[in-house]
Amino acid sequence: MTLAEIMHTPQYRNENSGALLSDWPRIPLPSSASLLGHSAALGRCLADLLDAESSLNLSGEWLFLAALKLPQNVAIEEALKLTAGWGNRGQGSTVMPGRGLSPVRPWSDSEREKLAALASAQCLTLDEALALLGDSCVDVHLNGAAYWSAVPARVWSYTLGGYQVLKKWLSYRELPLLGRGLRAEEAQYFAQVVRRITAILLLGPRLDASYQAILPTATGLPTS
């Protein structure tokens, strides 16, 4: 779990960006049991957030993020059809991403209050949370009427392996490609991914602090 924690620490990734791209970078290992235990606990939390198959369910105070907004008097099967232009078929079996519909807007006062509560749980101020998540949010549309509300801007742009995670997921589920609308559990899965990425970004300062505590006495690094 220490490896997972270190490899996803923002400061570590910035300092070792070249090695991460070209080779296996060196991993600083904690020199004491207390530092190792703290690092492992953070790593376990991070692993649960990254594991799509984990039972972690971010609910309660997280529910305002990627809240599904559906039109009234429309059957759920129609409302969950993804037709906003997120993907189209390329050559052969390839799928090409589309522009979709994702208007950017400022956080509402109510949303800022809820963000402040999430930040406080991570020992962060609202301003610190906004620096991590973005000063604006995105409403991600399934179609012209239904959308996931309040996706943090930096969560929306979050990438893994060079791909924009959320947009990539949507591109394969455009109605002509999938052949059906989303199921309710799939729409909920998207919302959970938004909340998990949010939690990962909010965990960044704690990961950095752990890394900084480990580094001065770390083993596994070359001697000067």
C-alpha positions in Angstrom: 0.0 0.0 0.0 3.0 2.3 0.6 3.8 1.9 -3.2 0.3 3.0 -4.2 0.4 6.0 -1.9 3.8 7.2 -3.1 3.0 6.6 -6.8 -0.1 8.8 -6.6 1.4 11.6 -4.4 1.2 14.9 -6.4 4.7 16.1 -5.3 6.3 12.8 -6.0 4.8 12.7 -9.5 6.0 16.2 -10.3 9.5 15.5 -9.1 9.7 12.2 -10.9 7.7 12.9 -14.1 10.6 12.0 -16.4 11.3 8.7 -14.7 7.6 7.9 -14.6 7.4 8.3 -18.4 10.7 6.6 -19.3 11.5 4.0 -16.7 10.7 2.6 -13.2 11.4 5.5 -10.8 12.9 5.0 -7.4 10.4 4.7 -4.5 11.4 6.2 -1.2 10.6 3.7 1.6 9.7 4.7 5.1 12.5 4.2 7.6 10.2 3.7 10.7 7.2 1.6 11.6 5.1 4.6 12.3 5.8 6.3 9.0 5.2 2.9 7.2 1.9 2.4 9.0 0.7 5.9 8.1 1.7 5.5 4.5 0.1 2.1 4.2 -3.2 3.4 5.7 -3.2 6.2 3.1 -2.4 3.7 0.4 -5.3 1.5 1.4 -7.7 4.4 1.2 -6.3 5.3 -2.2 -6.5 1.8 -3.5 -10.2 1.5 -2.5 -10.9 4.8 -4.4 -9.1 3.6 -7.5 -10.5 0.0 -7.5 -13.7 0.1 -9.5 -14.7 -3.2 -8.0 -14.4 -2.1 -4.4 -17.5 -1.8 -2.3 -16.8 1.8 -1.4 -19.9 4.0 -1.8 -19.6 7.7 -1.4 -23.0 8.9 -0.3 -24.4 11.4 2.2 -22.5 14.7 1.9 -21.1 13.6 -1.5 -24.4 13.2 -3.2 -24.6 16.8 -4.6 -21.6 16.0 -6.9 -22.7 14.5 -10.2 -26.3 14.5 -9.0 -28.5 13.1 -11.8 -31.1 15.6 -13.0 -33.9 14.1 -15.0 -36.8 15.8 -16.9 -40.3 15.4 -15.5 -42.9 13.4 -17.3 -40.3 11.4 -19.3 -39.9 7.7 -19.0 -36.6 6.7 -17.3 -35.6 4.6 -20.4 -35.8 7.7 -22.6 -34.2 10.1 -20.1 -31.1 7.9 -19.8 -30.4 7.7 -23.5 -26.9 9.1 -24.2 -27.4 11.3 -27.3 -25.3 14.4 -26.5 -22.6 13.5 -29.0 -19.9 11.9 -26.8 -18.7 9.3 -29.3 -19.0 7.9 -32.8 -17.8 4.9 -34.6 -14.4 5.2 -36.4 -12.7 2.7 -38.7 -13.3 -0.9 -37.8 -14.1 -1.3 -34.1 -12.6 2.0 -33.0 -14.6 4.6 -31.2 -13.8 8.3 -31.7 -14.6 10.7 -28.9 -17.0 13.6 -29.6 -17.5 17.0 -28.1 -20.6 16.2 -26.2 -22.4 18.7 -24.1 -20.8 19.9 -20.9 -21.4 23.6 -20.1 -19.1 25.1 -17.4 -20.6 27.3 -14.7 -19.7 28.8 -11.3 -20.4 26.8 -8.2 -23.7 27.9 -6.6 -23.7 29.2 -3.0 -25.4 26.0 -1.8 -22.7 23.9 -3.6 -19.9 26.0 -2.1 -21.3 25.3 1.4 -21.4 21.6 0.7 -17.8 21.7 -0.7 -16.7 23.5 2.4 -18.1 20.6 4.5 -16.2 18.1 2.4 -13.0 20.1 2.7 -13.4 20.4 6.4 -13.5 16.6 6.7 -10.1 16.5 5.0 -8.7 19.3 7.2 -8.8 21.7 4.2 -10.3 25.2 3.8 -12.8 25.9 1.0 -10.2 27.9 -0.9 -7.8 24.9 -0.6 -10.5 22.6 -1.9 -11.3 24.9 -4.8 -7.6 25.1 -5.7 -7.6 21.3 -6.0 -11.0 20.8 -7.7 -11.4 24.0 -9.7 -13.3 27.3 -9.2 -16.0 26.1 -11.6 -18.0 23.0 -12.3 -19.5 21.2 -15.3 -23.0 19.9 -16.0 -22.4 16.8 -18.0 -25.4 16.0 -20.3 -26.7 12.6 -21.3 -29.0 14.4 -23.8 -30.7 17.7 -24.2 -32.7 17.3 -21.0 -30.9 15.0 -18.5 -27.5 15.7 -17.0 -25.2 15.0 -14.1 -24.9 18.3 -12.1 -21.9 19.8 -10.4 -18.9 17.8 -11.7 -15.8 19.6 -10.5 -13.8 21.1 -13.4 -10.6 19.3 -12.5 -12.4 16.1 -12.0 -13.9 16.4 -15.5 -10.4 16.9 -16.9 -8.8 14.2 -14.8 -6.7 11.8 -16.9 -5.2 8.3 -16.5 -3.0 6.8 -19.1 -3.4 9.9 -21.3 -7.2 9.6 -21.4 -9.8 11.9 -20.0 -11.4 9.3 -17.7 -15.0 10.5 -17.7 -15.2 11.6 -21.3 -13.7 8.2 -22.4 -16.3 6.3 -20.5 -19.1 8.3 -22.1 -17.7 8.0 -25.6 -18.4 4.2 -25.7 -21.9 4.6 -24.4 -23.4 6.9 -27.0 -26.8 5.4 -28.0 -25.9 4.3 -31.6 -22.8 2.5 -30.2 -24.3 0.9 -27.1 -27.6 0.1 -28.8 -29.6 1.1 -25.7 -29.9 3.8 -23.1 -27.9 3.7 -19.8 -29.3 1.5 -17.0 -29.9 3.3 -13.7 -26.9 1.5 -12.1 -24.7 2.7 -14.9 -25.7 6.3 -14.4 -25.0 5.8 -10.7 -21.6 4.3 -11.5 -20.7 7.4 -13.4 -21.6 9.6 -10.4 -19.6 7.3 -8.1 -16.5 7.7 -10.4 -16.9 11.5 -10.2 -17.0 11.3 -6.4 -14.1 8.9 -6.2 -11.9 11.2 -8.3 -12.9 14.1 -6.2 -11.9 12.2 -3.1 -8.5 11.4 -4.7 -7.8 15.0 -5.5 -8.8 16.1 -2.0 -6.4 13.5 -0.6 -3.5 15.2 -2.4 -2.3 17.4 0.5 -2.3 14.5 2.9 -0.3 12.4 0.4 2.2 15.2 0.0 2.6 15.6 3.7 3.2 11.9 4.2 5.8 11.9 1.3 7.6 14.9 2.9 7.8 13.1 6.2 9.2 10.0 4.6 11.8 11.6 2.3 14.4 12.9 4.8 15.2 9.4 6.2 13.9 7.3 3.3 15.6 4.1 2.2 15.7 2.9 -1.4 17.1 6.1 -2.8 20.7 6.5 -4.2 23.2 8.1 -1.9 24.7 11.4 -2.9 
